[in-house]
């Protein structure tokens, strides 16, 4: 079952929520997600997300994340492979590696690790700019 985010249809795109893991819940294993998903509990394992994954302020996640867009406001330790962007919000703490074409760290956010900036699939086409040589007088 998917929930529509209120007000998301105003710009023509609708963001569907597929679920969440609330505070006080501990899970170990692999999560495969199709829509937007929020975690506020403790998760240890692999997370594979097709859309947006949100780690709330109370989240403590350890493992590997493969996704499109990852927003972190809690604690994360591991390796992130993102096709889109990774956002570390003001209270977010990330330890490990980030592989993404776009990394945004808000003031107050903490990143301790390595970042590998990859070209996104949309921008992988190269652009050639001709340069004219100046003739000497």
HELIX and SHEET records of a PDB file:
HELIX    1   1 UNK A    8  UNK A   11  5                                   4    
HELIX    2   2 UNK A  121  UNK A  123  5                                   3    
SHEET    1   A 7 UNK A   3  UNK A   4  0                                        
SHEET    2   A 7 UNK A  16  UNK A  21 -1                                        
SHEET    3   A 7 UNK A  36  UNK A  39  1                                        
SHEET    4   A 7 UNK A  52  UNK A  55  1                                        
SHEET    5   A 7 UNK A  69  UNK A  72  1                                        
SHEET    6   A 7 UNK A  85  UNK A  88  1                                        
SHEET    7   A 7 UNK A 102  UNK A 105  1                                        
SHEET    1   B 6 UNK A  26  UNK A  33  0                                        
SHEET    2   B 6 UNK A  42  UNK A  49  1                                        
SHEET    3   B 6 UNK A  60  UNK A  67  1                                        
SHEET    4   B 6 UNK A  75  UNK A  82  1                                        
SHEET    5   B 6 UNK A  93  UNK A 100  1                                        
SHEET    6   B 6 UNK A 110  UNK A 117  1                                        
END                                                                             
